[in-house]
């Protein structure tokens, strides 16, 4: 592996795993604003192109040194940062009503499928042909998907030509009386009011907790399987694929279940957000506690299936809430939210490496890892306690609605 070849320490692994998130956090807001103005399709295309090229360059950066690897991954995150808000902006233009829960859940399924493809196949390819060839193949795959997106992707539905013009008119803020344009100070006040409203802050907190746990598992579980459970590289790859397969399956099941419950009148849109977010957070917390107690490869994998399988339900939780809380500024709201959540992603591997080195050694035992699993389980408990009471399906930027002019105007 790349880590074995270059002899990275635990601290250096944490730094490398945080590099992408450090760059990713810086372009969320700009990317969201760009998607609001230009549409999501070109912004997503830019992220795919630069990610593919970065994977091609990774072997040369690794040969050059740790600093070069860090900055390449930072640049990769920096250019890929706008893709998530662009995806949400595109989704918001394509779907309305009860279909938002369904579309958000399918988006979560796509994210899980990508993780399954990358994290599952990369160790297998690396163990057979080398990590350099694995990086090259992943780069090719990314660029091929970019070609598909270029041919088939669209920022708005072609059968609704009024979407862009309607949103543009609605996004242009007016004064309360509807006369003329609002001042910059008024626009800034409305944006700050939107971004600091309790429902929006609740979404941001939930997203941050989700990313905090997710990036810990993504970055550190291969090390846990190898160092603590003494699993081979091939076995580790297989074991890490199983929870993602469960998560992918649950994403599709949840998408259909959420739509059925909402359209059938069993749950309101708000009820769907609260119920599925609660199950996701509490299930992930329980799964992490079980991982800490498990002593076998199969036991850990079964516990991770619970974590991943239920965490994907967040597509109907805070993921769908991003589509609810703003009618005219979804790119801005998503950009800021993903920036905040990315800071949690950046902190996660650093926090993990810090906890693992508290014993004063670069060699870690089961007790060191148990502390980590319990800490991340606690963060999920905090997530449900904050999100459920404050989540809302009412847009928080209704002040930006264009007001009809009176006859006197």
C-alpha positions in Angstrom: 0.0 0.0 0.0 1.0 3.6 -0.3 1.2 4.0 3.5 3.4 0.9 3.8 5.7 1.9 0.9 6.4 5.4 2.3 6.3 4.4 6.0 3.7 7.0 7.1 3.2 7.3 10.9 -0.2 7.5 12.5 0.1 11.3 12.7 1.1 11.6 9.1 -1.9 9.4 8.0 -4.2 11.8 9.9 -2.7 14.7 8.1 -3.1 13.1 4.7 -6.6 12.1 5.4 -7.5 15.7 6.4 -5.9 17.4 3.4 -8.9 16.8 1.0 -11.4 18.2 3.6 -9.2 21.2 4.2 -9.4 22.3 0.6 -13.0 21.1 0.2 -14.2 23.4 2.9 -13.0 26.6 1.1 -15.1 26.4 -2.0 -18.5 25.3 -0.8 -20.1 28.8 -0.6 -18.6 30.0 -3.8 -19.7 26.8 -5.5 -23.3 27.2 -4.1 -23.5 30.7 -5.4 -22.1 29.7 -8.8 -24.7 26.9 -9.0 -27.5 29.3 -8.1 -26.4 31.6 -10.9 -25.0 29.2 -13.6 -26.9 26.0 -12.9 -25.5 22.9 -11.3 -24.4 20.9 -14.4 -21.3 22.9 -15.3 -20.1 23.2 -11.7 -20.4 19.4 -11.3 -18.5 18.8 -14.6 -15.7 21.0 -13.3 -15.4 18.9 -10.1 -15.3 15.6 -12.1 -12.6 16.8 -14.4 -10.2 18.1 -11.7 -10.8 15.0 -9.5 -9.8 12.7 -12.4 -6.7 14.7 -13.2 -5.7 14.8 -9.5 -5.8 11.0 -9.3 -3.5 10.8 -12.3 -1.0 13.0 -10.5 -1.1 11.3 -7.1 1.8 8.8 -7.8 4.1 11.6 -8.8 3.2 13.6 -5.7 3.8 10.6 -3.5 7.3 10.2 -4.9 8.0 13.8 -4.4 7.1 13.7 -0.7 4.5 14.1 2.1 4.1 17.9 1.5 3.4 17.4 -2.2 0.8 14.7 -1.4 -0.9 16.9 1.1 -1.2 19.9 -1.3 -2.4 17.7 -4.2 -5.2 16.3 -2.1 -5.9 19.8 -0.8 -6.2 21.1 -4.4 -8.4 18.1 -5.3 -10.7 19.0 -2.4 -10.6 22.7 -3.3 -11.8 22.0 -6.9 -14.3 19.3 -5.9 -15.9 21.4 -3.2 -18.6 23.0 -5.3 -20.1 19.7 -6.5 -22.2 19.0 -3.4 -24.1 22.3 -3.4 -24.4 22.1 -7.2 -26.0 18.7 -6.8 -28.5 20.0 -4.3 -29.3 23.1 -6.4 -29.9 20.8 -9.4 -32.1 18.5 -7.3 -34.2 21.4 -6.0 -34.9 22.5 -9.6 -35.9 19.0 -10.7 -38.2 17.9 -7.9 -41.0 19.4 -5.7 -43.3 18.3 -2.9 -43.1 14.7 -1.6 -40.7 13.8 -4.3 -38.0 15.8 -2.5 -37.6 13.1 0.2 -37.4 10.5 -2.6 -34.9 12.4 -4.6 -32.7 13.1 -1.6 -32.7 9.5 -0.5 -31.7 8.5 -4.1 -28.9 11.0 -3.9 -27.7 9.4 -0.7 -27.8 6.0 -2.5 -25.5 7.5 -5.2 -23.1 8.6 -2.6 -23.1 5.2 -1.0 -22.6 3.5 -4.4 -19.6 5.7 -5.0 -18.1 4.9 -1.7 -18.7 1.2 -2.4 -17.0 1.4 -5.8 -14.0 3.4 -4.6 -13.4 1.9 -1.1 -14.3 -1.6 -2.1 -12.3 -2.0 -5.3 -9.3 0.2 -4.5 -7.7 -2.2 -1.9 -8.4 -5.2 -4.2 -6.8 -3.5 -7.2 -3.9 -2.2 -5.1 -3.0 -5.6 -3.7 -2.9 -7.1 -7.2 -1.4 -4.4 -9.5 -0.3 -1.8 -7.1 -1.7 1.4 -5.7 -0.3 3.6 -8.5 -2.4 1.6 -11.1 -5.4 1.8 -8.8 -5.1 5.6 -8.7 -4.9 5.7 -12.5 -7.9 3.4 -12.9 -10.0 5.5 -10.5 -8.9 8.6 -12.4 -10.1 7.1 -15.7 -13.4 6.0 -14.1 -14.0 9.6 -12.9 -13.3 11.1 -16.3 -15.5 8.5 -18.0 -18.4 9.5 -15.7 -17.6 13.1 -16.5 -18.2 12.3 -20.2 -21.5 10.7 -19.4 -22.5 13.7 -17.3 -21.5 16.1 -20.1 -23.8 14.2 -22.5 -26.8 13.6 -20.2 -26.6 16.0 -17.3 -28.8 19.1 -17.1 -29.2 21.9 -14.6 -33.0 22.0 -15.0 -35.8 19.9 -16.5 -36.2 20.6 -20.2 -39.9 20.3 -19.9 -40.0 23.3 -17.5 -38.4 26.2 -19.3 -39.8 28.6 -16.7 -37.7 27.2 -13.8 -34.6 29.3 -14.3 -36.5 32.5 -15.2 -38.9 32.0 -12.3 -36.2 31.4 -9.8 -34.2 34.3 -11.1 -37.1 36.6 -10.6 -37.8 35.2 -7.1 -34.2 35.4 -6.1 -33.9 39.1 -7.0 -34.8 40.6 -3.6 -37.3 43.4 -3.4 -38.1 45.8 -0.7 -41.0 45.0 1.6 -43.3 47.3 -0.4 -42.2 45.8 -3.6 -40.8 49.0 -4.9 -37.3 48.7 -6.5 -34.4 46.6 -5.4 -33.3 46.1 -1.8 -30.1 47.7 -0.6 -27.0 45.6 -0.1 -27.4 45.9 3.7 -31.0 44.6 3.5 -29.8 41.6 1.3 -27.0 40.9 3.7 -29.4 41.0 6.7 -31.8 38.6 5.0 -29.0 36.2 4.2 -27.7 36.2 7.7 -31.2 35.8 9.1 -31.7 32.8 6.9 -28.3 31.2 7.7 -28.7 31.7 11.5 -32.3 30.5 11.7 -32.7 27.5 14.1 -34.0 25.1 11.4 -31.0 25.9 9.2 -28.5 25.6 12.1 -30.1 22.3 13.1 -29.5 21.0 9.6 -25.9 22.2 9.7 -25.3 20.5 13.1 -26.8 17.2 11.9 -24.7 17.2 8.7 -21.6 17.9 10.8 -22.2 15.0 13.1 -22.9 12.7 10.2 -19.6 13.7 8.5 -17.7 13.5 11.7 -18.5 9.8 12.1 -18.5 9.0 8.4 -15.0 10.2 7.7 -13.6 8.5 10.8 -15.0 5.2 9.5 -13.8 5.8 6.0 -10.3 6.8 6.9 -9.5 4.6 9.9 -11.5 1.3 9.7 -9.0 -0.2 7.2 -6.3 0.4 9.8 -8.5 -1.2 12.5 -9.0 -4.3 10.4 -5.4 -4.6 9.6 -3.7 -3.7 12.9 -6.2 -4.9 15.5 -8.2 -7.7 13.8 -5.2 -8.8 11.7 -7.2 -9.2 8.6 -5.5 -9.5 5.2 -5.8 -6.7 2.6 -8.2 -8.7 0.5 -10.3 -9.7 3.5 -10.4 -6.1 4.7 -11.6 -4.9 1.3 -14.4 -7.5 1.3 -15.4 -6.7 4.9 -15.6 -3.0 4.1 -17.7 -3.6 1.0 -20.4 -5.5 2.9 -21.6 -2.5 5.1 -21.7 -0.3 2.0 -23.7 -2.8 0.1 -26.2 -2.9 3.0 -26.2 0.9 3.0 -26.8 1.1 -0.7 -29.7 -1.4 -0.4 -31.2 0.5 2.6 -31.0 3.8 0.6 -33.3 2.5 -2.1 -35.6 0.9 0.4 -35.8 4.1 2.4 -36.4 6.2 -0.7 -39.5 4.2 -1.6 -40.6 3.8 2.1 -40.4 7.5 2.8 -42.4 8.4 -0.4 -45.0 5.8 0.5 -45.4 7.0 4.1 -45.7 10.6 3.0 -47.9 10.2 0.0 -50.2 7.8 1.9 -50.7 10.3 4.7 -49.0 8.2 7.4 -46.3 10.8 8.0 -46.1 14.5 7.1 -42.9 15.8 5.5 -41.8 17.0 8.9 -42.6 13.6 10.4 -40.4 11.9 7.7 -37.5 14.2 8.5 -37.7 13.5 12.3 -38.4 9.8 12.2 -35.7 8.9 9.7 -33.1 11.2 11.2 -33.7 9.7 14.6 -33.4 6.1 13.4 -30.2 7.1 11.5 -28.5 8.8 14.5 -29.5 6.3 17.2 -28.8 3.3 14.9 -25.3 4.7 14.1 -24.6 5.3 17.9 -25.7 1.7 18.8 -23.6 0.3 15.9 -20.5 2.1 17.0 -20.9 0.8 20.6 -21.2 -2.7 19.2 -18.1 -2.2 17.1 -16.2 -1.3 20.2 -17.4 -4.5 21.9 -16.8 -6.9 19.0 -13.7 -8.9 18.9 -14.0 -10.8 15.6 -13.9 -9.6 12.0 -17.4 -10.8 11.4 -18.7 -9.1 14.6 -17.2 -5.8 13.6 -18.5 -6.1 10.1 -22.0 -6.9 11.3 -21.9 -3.9 13.6 -20.8 -1.7 10.7 -23.7 -2.9 8.7 -26.0 -1.4 11.3 -24.0 1.9 11.2 -23.9 2.2 7.5 -27.4 0.7 6.8 -29.1 3.2 9.1 -26.9 6.2 8.5 -28.0 6.2 4.8 -31.5 7.1 6.1 -30.2 10.6 6.5 -31.1 11.1 2.9 -34.7 11.5 4.3 -33.4 13.4 7.3 -31.1 16.3 7.2 -30.3 15.6 3.5 -33.9 16.3 2.5 -34.1 19.3 4.9 -31.6 21.1 2.7 -34.3 21.2 0.0 -36.9 22.4 2.5 -35.3 25.3 4.4 -34.7 27.6 1.4 -36.8 28.3 -1.6 -34.5 30.9 -3.4 -31.0 30.4 -1.9 -30.5 26.7 -1.9 -27.0 27.0 -3.3 -26.0 29.4 -0.6 -27.5 27.4 2.2 -26.0 24.2 1.0 -22.6 25.8 0.4 -22.4 27.2 3.9 -23.8 23.9 5.4 -21.3 21.7 3.6 -18.5 24.1 4.6 -19.4 23.6 8.2 -19.8 19.9 7.8 -16.5 19.6 5.9 -14.8 21.2 8.9 -16.1 18.3 10.9 -14.7 16.0 8.2 -11.3 17.7 8.6 -11.4 17.4 12.3 -12.5 13.7 12.4 -9.3 12.0 11.3 -7.2 14.5 13.2 -9.2 13.8 16.3 -8.9 10.1 15.8 -5.1 10.2 15.4 -4.9 12.4 18.5 -6.9 10.0 20.6 -4.9 7.0 19.3 -1.6 8.7 20.3 -2.7 9.6 23.8 -0.9 6.5 25.1 2.4 8.0 24.0 3.0 5.3 21.5 2.5 4.8 17.8 1.2 1.3 18.6 -2.4 1.1 19.6 -4.5 -1.5 21.5 -8.1 -2.4 21.7 -8.7 0.1 24.6 -7.4 3.0 22.5 -9.9 2.2 19.7 -12.8 1.7 22.2 -12.4 5.3 23.3 -12.7 6.4 19.7 -15.9 4.3 19.0 -17.6 5.6 22.2 -16.7 9.2 21.4 -18.2 9.0 17.9 -21.3 7.2 19.2 -21.8 10.1 21.6 -21.6 12.6 18.8 -24.6 10.8 17.1 -26.6 11.1 20.3 -26.0 14.8 20.2 -27.1 14.9 16.6 -30.6 13.6 17.3 -31.0 15.8 20.4 -30.4 18.9 18.3 -31.9 18.1 15.0 -35.3 16.6 15.9 -36.6 19.5 18.0 -35.6 22.3 15.6 -36.0 20.8 12.1 -38.6 22.5 9.9 -40.0 22.0 6.4 -41.0 25.7 6.0 -38.6 27.8 3.8 -36.8 30.3 6.0 -36.3 32.8 3.2 -39.9 33.7 2.4 -38.9 37.3 2.9 -37.4 37.0 -0.6 -40.7 36.3 -2.2 -41.5 38.9 -4.9 -44.4 40.9 -3.8 -47.1 42.0 -6.2 -47.2 45.7 -7.0 -50.3 47.6 -6.0 -52.2 49.7 -8.5 -50.7 52.8 -6.9 -47.3 51.5 -8.0 
